[in-house]
Amino acid sequence: MSTLDQFPTEATQILDADIMHLKRGTGVNSDKFINGANVKAVLGKSIIIENPVLNDDLSYFFISVPITVTKIRAVLVGSATPSVTWTIRHGVDRSAAGAEVVTGGTVTTGVTTGSDITAFDDATIIADSWVWIEITAQSGTVGSIIVTLFYDED
């Protein structure tokens, strides 16, 4: 019998009161117990925009539950000193101006590991909202920009 056969059901939701047993190797420090309150999923959505240009206005995703943005990471693929200024907007009406996660947007120039944005002006996105990205400036040779938005469900 395999180890998995001993546990015929799987948890589809982890509750705060749940206690999980982790076993790694043997010995005194091989058994660890954590409760559900200490388990947190990392949620994120990525978008790749090829050949971004000024005034690109692209739908990113729709979210049916309220969320809070916790981090945004962006990186460019390009050469000749690439630079893209972009902003993420959100709102229930996609045709309206929406609210900006970072007022005035963010400038990305990195082509290696990317850069993190962790300070926000409006990180709370209500349920049933559209999230979109706008390119407000671009210079140099930019093949693409990759933006990943990390969030917690409220």
N, CA and C atoms as a LAMMPS dump frame, in Angstrom:
ITEM: TIMESTEP
0
ITEM: NUMBER OF ATOMS
462
ITEM: BOX BOUNDS ff ff ff
-5.0000000000000000e+02 5.0000000000000000e+02
-5.0000000000000000e+02 5.0000000000000000e+02
-5.0000000000000000e+02 5.0000000000000000e+02
ITEM: ATOMS id mol type element x y z
1 1 1 N 0.846 -1.16 0
2 1 2 C 0 0 0
3 1 3 C 0.902 1.236 0
4 2 1 N 0.611 2.184 -0.913
5 2 2 C 1.39 3.423 -0.954
6 2 3 C 0.923 4.365 0.15
7 3 1 N 1.726 5.351 0.419
8 3 2 C 1.373 6.347 1.437
9 3 3 C 0.074 7.044 1.089
10 4 1 N -0.145 7.325 -0.186
11 4 2 C -1.366 8.009 -0.592
12 4 3 C -2.604 7.157 -0.367
13 5 1 N -2.461 5.835 -0.434
14 5 2 C -3.603 4.955 -0.214
15 5 3 C -4.123 5.042 1.221
16 6 1 N -3.296 5.476 2.145
17 6 2 C -3.714 5.609 3.536
18 6 3 C -4.663 6.792 3.731
19 7 1 N -4.666 7.719 2.772
20 7 2 C -5.482 8.924 2.875
21 7 3 C -6.349 9.025 1.622
22 8 1 N -7.492 8.335 1.611
23 8 2 C -8.281 8.241 0.387
24 8 3 C -9.011 9.522 -0.012
25 9 1 N -9.088 10.509 0.858
26 9 2 C -9.762 11.738 0.483
27 9 3 C -8.761 12.881 0.441
28 10 1 N -9.104 13.884 -0.3
29 10 2 C -8.235 15.05 -0.373
30 10 3 C -9.004 16.269 0.094
31 11 1 N -8.289 17.215 0.661
32 11 2 C -8.912 18.445 1.132
33 11 3 C -9.034 19.404 -0.036
34 12 1 N -10.227 19.897 -0.271
35 12 2 C -10.425 20.896 -1.31
36 12 3 C -10.447 22.295 -0.725
37 13 1 N -10.534 22.374 0.592
38 13 2 C -10.501 23.658 1.29
39 13 3 C -9.84 23.43 2.645
40 14 1 N -8.92 24.297 3.017
41 14 2 C -8.243 24.178 4.297
42 14 3 C -8.831 25.214 5.244
43 15 1 N -9.323 24.75 6.375
44 15 2 C -9.934 25.631 7.365
45 15 3 C -8.913 25.981 8.439
46 16 1 N -9.125 27.103 9.123
47 16 2 C -8.196 27.548 10.166
48 16 3 C -7.992 26.494 11.249
49 17 1 N -9.046 25.737 11.577
50 17 2 C -8.964 24.754 12.659
51 17 3 C -8.295 23.442 12.237
52 18 1 N -8.077 23.249 10.936
53 18 2 C -7.437 22.02 10.461
54 18 3 C -5.991 21.955 10.932
55 19 1 N -5.549 20.77 11.265
56 19 2 C -4.15 20.548 11.637
57 19 3 C -3.558 19.584 10.626
58 20 1 N -2.408 19.971 10.064
59 20 2 C -1.755 19.146 9.063
60 20 3 C -0.434 18.624 9.609
61 21 1 N -0.16 17.381 9.29
62 21 2 C 1.065 16.734 9.726
63 21 3 C 1.99 16.603 8.52
64 22 1 N 3.175 17.159 8.633
65 22 2 C 4.17 17.059 7.58
66 22 3 C 5.288 16.154 8.061
67 23 1 N 5.631 15.181 7.277
68 23 2 C 6.685 14.238 7.642
69 23 3 C 7.759 14.308 6.578
70 24 1 N 8.965 14.648 6.998
71 24 2 C 10.085 14.718 6.076
72 24 3 C 11.266 13.992 6.703
73 25 1 N 11.643 12.878 6.138
74 25 2 C 12.78 12.128 6.649
75 25 3 C 12.468 11.427 7.96
76 26 1 N 13.519 11.208 8.751
77 26 2 C 13.36 10.542 10.041
78 26 3 C 14.083 11.351 11.107
79 27 1 N 13.799 11.057 12.347
80 27 2 C 14.502 11.73 13.438
81 27 3 C 13.617 12.717 14.163
82 28 1 N 14.233 13.372 15.127
83 28 2 C 13.512 14.266 16.026
84 28 3 C 12.802 15.397 15.286
85 29 1 N 13.422 15.983 14.281
86 29 2 C 12.844 17.138 13.594
87 29 3 C 12.11 16.779 12.304
88 30 1 N 11.765 15.521 12.131
89 30 2 C 11.129 15.108 10.881
90 30 3 C 9.622 15.363 10.879
91 31 1 N 8.999 15.476 12.041
92 31 2 C 7.556 15.698 12.118
93 31 3 C 7.258 17.167 12.399
94 32 1 N 6.418 17.759 11.574
95 32 2 C 5.999 19.146 11.766
96 32 3 C 4.479 19.19 11.694
97 33 1 N 3.895 20.023 12.521
98 33 2 C 2.451 20.222 12.512
99 33 3 C 2.17 21.7 12.283
100 34 1 N 1.257 21.993 11.359
101 34 2 C 0.831 23.367 11.135
102 34 3 C -0.686 23.376 11.097
103 35 1 N -1.261 24.513 11.437
104 35 2 C -2.722 24.597 11.348
105 35 3 C -3.108 25.398 10.107
106 36 1 N -4.358 25.296 9.762
107 36 2 C -4.86 25.925 8.55
108 36 3 C -4.711 27.429 8.529
109 37 1 N -4.681 28.069 9.697
110 37 2 C -4.527 29.52 9.758
111 37 3 C -3.158 29.949 9.244
112 38 1 N -2.171 29.036 9.253
113 38 2 C -0.826 29.37 8.792
114 38 3 C -0.586 29.016 7.327
115 39 1 N -1.595 28.496 6.661
116 39 2 C -1.45 28.095 5.265
117 39 3 C -2.114 29.163 4.396
118 40 1 N -1.379 29.654 3.432
119 40 2 C -1.922 30.698 2.578
120 40 3 C -1.505 30.425 1.136
121 41 1 N -2.458 30.41 0.255
122 41 2 C -2.161 30.215 -1.159
123 41 3 C -1.61 31.512 -1.74
124 42 1 N -0.695 31.393 -2.656
125 42 2 C -0.184 32.552 -3.373
126 42 3 C -0.976 32.626 -4.679
127 43 1 N -1.756 33.681 -4.809
128 43 2 C -2.604 33.858 -5.974
129 43 3 C -2.018 34.939 -6.868
130 44 1 N -2.026 34.707 -8.155
131 44 2 C -1.492 35.692 -9.074
132 44 3 C -1.987 35.467 -10.483
133 45 1 N -1.938 36.522 -11.265
134 45 2 C -2.323 36.449 -12.675
135 45 3 C -1.289 37.218 -13.471
136 46 1 N -0.866 36.632 -14.583
137 46 2 C 0.143 37.254 -15.435
138 46 3 C -0.442 37.647 -16.777
139 47 1 N 0.154 38.689 -17.353
140 47 2 C -0.195 39.105 -18.712
141 47 3 C 1.107 39.379 -19.447
142 48 1 N 1.157 38.968 -20.697
143 48 2 C 2.299 39.253 -21.564
144 48 3 C 1.774 40.123 -22.694
145 49 1 N 2.381 41.288 -22.84
146 49 2 C 1.988 42.195 -23.911
147 49 3 C 3.155 42.27 -24.889
148 50 1 N 2.942 41.762 -26.084
149 50 2 C 3.982 41.798 -27.097
150 50 3 C 3.961 43.131 -27.825
151 51 1 N 5.146 43.669 -28.047
152 51 2 C 5.315 44.934 -28.76
153 51 3 C 4.406 46.032 -28.194
154 52 1 N 4.509 46.326 -26.896
155 52 2 C 3.638 47.338 -26.305
156 52 3 C 3.906 48.72 -26.902
157 53 1 N 2.843 49.467 -27.113
158 53 2 C 2.962 50.823 -27.645
159 53 3 C 2.061 51.766 -26.846
160 54 1 N 2.355 53.025 -26.932
161 54 2 C 1.581 54.072 -26.275
162 54 3 C 0.093 53.892 -26.572
163 55 1 N -0.715 54.015 -25.537
164 55 2 C -2.177 53.946 -25.598
165 55 3 C -2.739 52.537 -25.727
166 56 1 N -1.897 51.491 -25.615
167 56 2 C -2.458 50.143 -25.503
168 56 3 C -3.38 50.123 -24.285
169 57 1 N -4.541 49.531 -24.415
170 57 2 C -5.544 49.451 -23.348
171 57 3 C -6.101 48.031 -23.42
172 58 1 N -5.558 47.149 -22.577
173 58 2 C -5.838 45.724 -22.719
174 58 3 C -6.522 45.149 -21.485
175 59 1 N -7.579 44.388 -21.708
176 59 2 C -8.24 43.711 -20.602
177 59 3 C -7.294 42.672 -20.022
178 60 1 N -7.218 42.647 -18.693
179 60 2 C -6.301 41.749 -17.976
180 60 3 C -7.098 40.545 -17.472
181 61 1 N -8.108 40.794 -16.603
182 61 2 C -8.97 39.719 -16.127
183 61 3 C -10.207 40.308 -15.472
184 62 1 N -11.18 39.448 -15.202
185 62 2 C -12.391 39.785 -14.451
186 62 3 C -12.324 38.993 -13.159
187 63 1 N -12.687 39.62 -12.053
188 63 2 C -12.642 38.924 -10.76
189 63 3 C -14.024 38.988 -10.129
190 64 1 N -14.525 37.84 -9.682
191 64 2 C -15.878 37.777 -9.124
192 64 3 C -15.904 37.92 -7.609
193 65 1 N -14.735 37.888 -6.971
194 65 2 C -14.645 38.038 -5.518
195 65 3 C -13.765 39.252 -5.208
196 66 1 N -13.941 39.872 -4.037
197 66 2 C -13.072 41.004 -3.702
198 66 3 C -11.644 40.529 -3.432
199 67 1 N -10.674 41.325 -3.902
200 67 2 C -9.267 40.984 -3.701
201 67 3 C -8.477 42.211 -3.263
202 68 1 N -7.299 41.954 -2.697
203 68 2 C -6.362 43.016 -2.353
204 68 3 C -5.034 42.702 -3.014
205 69 1 N -4.532 43.643 -3.796
206 69 2 C -3.241 43.475 -4.467
207 69 3 C -2.147 43.507 -3.407
208 70 1 N -1.237 42.53 -3.445
209 70 2 C -0.143 42.462 -2.471
210 70 3 C 1.219 42.766 -3.085
211 71 1 N 1.373 42.509 -4.383
212 71 2 C 2.643 42.772 -5.061
213 71 3 C 2.403 42.704 -6.557
214 72 1 N 3.179 43.478 -7.294
215 72 2 C 3.177 43.38 -8.749
216 72 3 C 4.635 43.257 -9.175
217 73 1 N 4.904 42.329 -10.068
218 73 2 C 6.262 42.158 -10.605
219 73 3 C 6.184 42.356 -12.109
220 74 1 N 7.152 43.11 -12.639
221 74 2 C 7.181 43.378 -14.076
222 74 3 C 8.599 43.24 -14.605
223 75 1 N 8.7 42.794 -15.849
224 75 2 C 9.996 42.668 -16.519
225 75 3 C 9.776 42.877 -18.013
226 76 1 N 10.805 43.387 -18.676
227 76 2 C 10.749 43.609 -20.116
228 76 3 C 11.61 42.592 -20.849
229 77 1 N 11.264 42.345 -22.098
230 77 2 C 12.13 41.651 -23.028
231 77 3 C 12.428 42.68 -24.104
232 78 1 N 13.702 43.033 -24.236
233 78 2 C 14.05 44.041 -25.217
234 78 3 C 15.514 44.4 -25.141
235 79 1 N 15.883 45.411 -25.934
236 79 2 C 17.259 45.896 -25.955
237 79 3 C 17.237 47.376 -26.293
238 80 1 N 18.403 47.979 -26.338
239 80 2 C 18.519 49.407 -26.657
240 80 3 C 17.746 50.249 -25.647
241 81 1 N 18.077 50.05 -24.376
242 81 2 C 17.468 50.767 -23.241
243 81 3 C 15.943 50.82 -23.314
244 82 1 N 15.299 49.673 -23.187
245 82 2 C 13.84 49.639 -23.226
246 82 3 C 13.228 50.269 -21.978
247 83 1 N 12.075 50.86 -22.149
248 83 2 C 11.336 51.458 -21.032
249 83 3 C 9.852 51.456 -21.372
250 84 1 N 9.052 51.034 -20.399
251 84 2 C 7.596 51.06 -20.572
252 84 3 C 6.986 51.641 -19.304
253 85 1 N 6.112 52.621 -19.467
254 85 2 C 5.322 53.145 -18.361
255 85 3 C 3.92 52.581 -18.528
256 86 1 N 3.401 52.008 -17.46
257 86 2 C 2.136 51.297 -17.528
258 86 3 C 1.365 51.518 -16.224
259 87 1 N 0.08 51.277 -16.296
260 87 2 C -0.762 51.361 -15.106
261 87 3 C -1.817 50.276 -15.153
262 88 1 N -2.185 49.797 -13.983
263 88 2 C -3.272 48.821 -13.864
264 88 3 C -4.473 49.551 -13.288
265 89 1 N -5.596 49.407 -13.952
266 89 2 C -6.852 50.029 -13.519
267 89 3 C -7.867 48.938 -13.214
268 90 1 N -8.866 49.317 -12.411
269 90 2 C -9.925 48.361 -12.085
270 90 3 C -11.228 49.097 -11.859
271 91 1 N -12.33 48.379 -12.109
272 91 2 C -13.659 48.941 -11.883
273 91 3 C -14.723 48.006 -12.419
274 92 1 N -15.965 48.247 -12.009
275 92 2 C -17.069 47.399 -12.466
276 92 3 C -17.504 47.754 -13.884
277 93 1 N -17.16 48.959 -14.341
278 93 2 C -17.512 49.424 -15.682
279 93 3 C -16.234 49.531 -16.504
280 94 1 N -16.036 48.617 -17.427
281 94 2 C -14.793 48.587 -18.216
282 94 3 C -14.666 49.815 -19.107
283 95 1 N -15.772 50.454 -19.452
284 95 2 C -15.707 51.623 -20.333
285 95 3 C -15.397 52.919 -19.578
286 96 1 N -15.398 52.871 -18.243
287 96 2 C -15.093 54.06 -17.442
288 96 3 C -13.587 54.161 -17.211
289 97 1 N -13.159 55.244 -16.576
290 97 2 C -11.726 55.455 -16.325
291 97 3 C -11.164 54.448 -15.334
292 98 1 N -11.972 54.015 -14.37
293 98 2 C -11.508 53.065 -13.361
294 98 3 C -10.578 53.709 -12.353
295 99 1 N -10.21 52.937 -11.35
296 99 2 C -9.267 53.384 -10.315
297 99 3 C -7.91 52.784 -10.628
298 100 1 N -6.841 53.518 -10.307
299 100 2 C -5.492 53.026 -10.555
300 100 3 C -4.922 52.356 -9.317
301 101 1 N -4.323 51.2 -9.48
302 101 2 C -3.658 50.526 -8.368
303 101 3 C -2.486 51.388 -7.885
304 102 1 N -1.705 51.912 -8.831
305 102 2 C -0.623 52.855 -8.527
306 102 3 C -0.908 54.116 -9.326
307 103 1 N -1.253 55.205 -8.641
308 103 2 C -1.593 56.454 -9.31
309 103 3 C -0.41 56.949 -10.13
310 104 1 N -0.671 57.249 -11.392
311 104 2 C 0.38 57.723 -12.283
312 104 3 C 1.158 56.615 -12.955
313 105 1 N 0.939 55.385 -12.532
314 105 2 C 1.571 54.248 -13.177
315 105 3 C 2.971 53.952 -12.687
316 106 1 N 3.629 53.039 -13.383
317 106 2 C 4.943 52.524 -13.009
318 106 3 C 5.824 52.473 -14.245
319 107 1 N 7.103 52.838 -14.076
320 107 2 C 8.076 52.742 -15.158
321 107 3 C 8.879 51.464 -14.961
322 108 1 N 8.939 50.634 -15.994
323 108 2 C 9.738 49.412 -15.955
324 108 3 C 10.822 49.504 -17.014
325 109 1 N 12.066 49.237 -16.578
326 109 2 C 13.204 49.25 -17.499
327 109 3 C 14.005 47.957 -17.437
328 110 1 N 13.751 47.126 -16.426
329 110 2 C 14.545 45.916 -16.207
330 110 3 C 14.268 44.821 -17.207
331 111 1 N 15.36 44.146 -17.622
332 111 2 C 15.243 43.035 -18.57
333 111 3 C 15.81 41.738 -17.988
334 112 1 N 16.092 41.737 -16.689
335 112 2 C 16.669 40.529 -16.083
336 112 3 C 15.66 39.872 -15.155
337 113 1 N 15.716 40.155 -13.866
338 113 2 C 14.841 39.485 -12.903
339 113 3 C 13.521 40.198 -12.697
340 114 1 N 13.404 41.408 -13.176
341 114 2 C 12.178 42.169 -12.981
342 114 3 C 12.237 43.024 -11.739
343 115 1 N 11.217 43.812 -11.552
344 115 2 C 11.139 44.685 -10.383
345 115 3 C 9.79 44.49 -9.702
346 116 1 N 9.778 44.685 -8.389
347 116 2 C 8.567 44.515 -7.594
348 116 3 C 7.977 45.861 -7.218
349 117 1 N 6.666 45.944 -7.284
350 117 2 C 5.922 47.105 -6.812
351 117 3 C 5.148 46.634 -5.592
352 118 1 N 5.367 47.3 -4.459
353 118 2 C 4.704 46.883 -3.221
354 118 3 C 3.975 48.027 -2.518
355 119 1 N 4.035 49.226 -3.078
356 119 2 C 3.313 50.375 -2.515
357 119 3 C 2.186 50.73 -3.479
358 120 1 N 0.973 50.803 -2.949
359 120 2 C -0.202 50.992 -3.797
360 120 3 C -1.057 52.15 -3.297
361 121 1 N -1.744 52.793 -4.235
362 121 2 C -2.692 53.844 -3.894
363 121 3 C -4.108 53.3 -3.743
364 122 1 N -4.441 52.248 -4.503
365 122 2 C -5.77 51.633 -4.419
366 122 3 C -5.623 50.14 -4.695
367 123 1 N -5.272 49.397 -3.663
368 123 2 C -5.009 47.96 -3.815
369 123 3 C -6.254 47.101 -3.661
370 124 1 N -7.374 47.68 -3.256
371 124 2 C -8.592 46.908 -3.017
372 124 3 C -9.46 46.908 -4.267
373 125 1 N -9.721 45.724 -4.784
374 125 2 C -10.554 45.562 -5.975
375 125 3 C -11.82 44.836 -5.551
376 126 1 N -12.955 45.484 -5.756
377 126 2 C -14.217 44.908 -5.295
378 126 3 C -14.667 43.774 -6.207
379 127 1 N -15.596 42.98 -5.701
380 127 2 C -16.137 41.851 -6.461
381 127 3 C -16.772 42.337 -7.761
382 128 1 N -16.757 41.469 -8.749
383 128 2 C -17.353 41.731 -10.06
384 128 3 C -16.715 42.933 -10.752
385 129 1 N -15.395 42.976 -10.7
386 129 2 C -14.641 44.071 -11.319
387 129 3 C -13.803 43.588 -12.488
388 130 1 N -13.617 44.485 -13.416
389 130 2 C -12.674 44.291 -14.507
390 130 3 C -11.331 44.845 -14.07
391 131 1 N -10.27 44.223 -14.527
392 131 2 C -8.919 44.716 -14.288
393 131 3 C -8.264 44.828 -15.658
394 132 1 N -7.681 46.003 -15.939
395 132 2 C -7.048 46.191 -17.233
396 132 3 C -5.735 46.935 -17.084
397 133 1 N -4.928 46.883 -18.122
398 133 2 C -3.605 47.506 -18.116
399 133 3 C -3.533 48.479 -19.286
400 134 1 N -2.944 49.637 -19.013
401 134 2 C -2.762 50.653 -20.048
402 134 3 C -1.28 50.997 -20.154
403 135 1 N -0.809 51.147 -21.368
404 135 2 C 0.557 51.586 -21.629
405 135 3 C 0.503 53.094 -21.854
406 136 1 N 1.239 53.849 -21.02
407 136 2 C 1.191 55.31 -21.111
408 136 3 C 2.459 55.909 -21.706
409 137 1 N 3.516 55.113 -21.863
410 137 2 C 4.736 55.556 -22.552
411 137 3 C 5.567 54.331 -22.898
412 138 1 N 6.355 54.449 -23.957
413 138 2 C 7.23 53.356 -24.369
414 138 3 C 8.385 53.952 -25.15
415 139 1 N 9.605 53.473 -24.847
416 139 2 C 10.766 53.91 -25.614
417 139 3 C 11.76 52.77 -25.707
418 140 1 N 12.712 52.911 -26.63
419 140 2 C 13.68 51.856 -26.851
420 140 3 C 13.05 50.711 -27.627
421 141 1 N 13.74 49.592 -27.661
422 141 2 C 13.24 48.405 -28.346
423 141 3 C 12.632 47.473 -27.312
424 142 1 N 11.313 47.33 -27.348
425 142 2 C 10.603 46.497 -26.375
426 142 3 C 9.87 45.394 -27.131
427 143 1 N 10.319 44.157 -26.917
428 143 2 C 9.644 43.017 -27.527
429 143 3 C 8.387 42.638 -26.769
430 144 1 N 8.464 42.734 -25.44
431 144 2 C 7.279 42.436 -24.621
432 144 3 C 7.494 42.923 -23.194
433 145 1 N 6.4 43.06 -22.501
434 145 2 C 6.397 43.321 -21.066
435 145 3 C 5.558 42.228 -20.428
436 146 1 N 6.063 41.699 -19.326
437 146 2 C 5.346 40.675 -18.579
438 146 3 C 5.03 41.263 -17.211
439 147 1 N 3.759 41.275 -16.843
440 147 2 C 3.316 41.828 -15.564
441 147 3 C 2.552 40.739 -14.818
442 148 1 N 2.951 40.486 -13.57
443 148 2 C 2.233 39.53 -12.721
444 148 3 C 1.694 40.279 -11.512
445 149 1 N 0.396 40.168 -11.293
446 149 2 C -0.286 40.792 -10.168
447 149 3 C -0.572 39.703 -9.136
448 150 1 N -0.031 39.857 -7.935
449 150 2 C -0.277 38.926 -6.826
450 150 3 C -1.333 39.527 -5.925
451 151 1 N -2.196 38.676 -5.367
452 151 2 C -3.293 39.198 -4.558
453 151 3 C -3.766 38.178 -3.539
454 152 1 N -4.496 38.694 -2.551
455 152 2 C -5.208 37.87 -1.582
456 152 3 C -6.701 38.035 -1.829
457 153 1 N -7.456 36.958 -1.673
458 153 2 C -8.902 37.077 -1.699
459 153 3 C -9.351 37.602 -0.349
460 154 1 N -10.227 38.598 -0.362
461 154 2 C -10.708 39.203 0.882
462 154 3 C -11.82 38.387 1.504
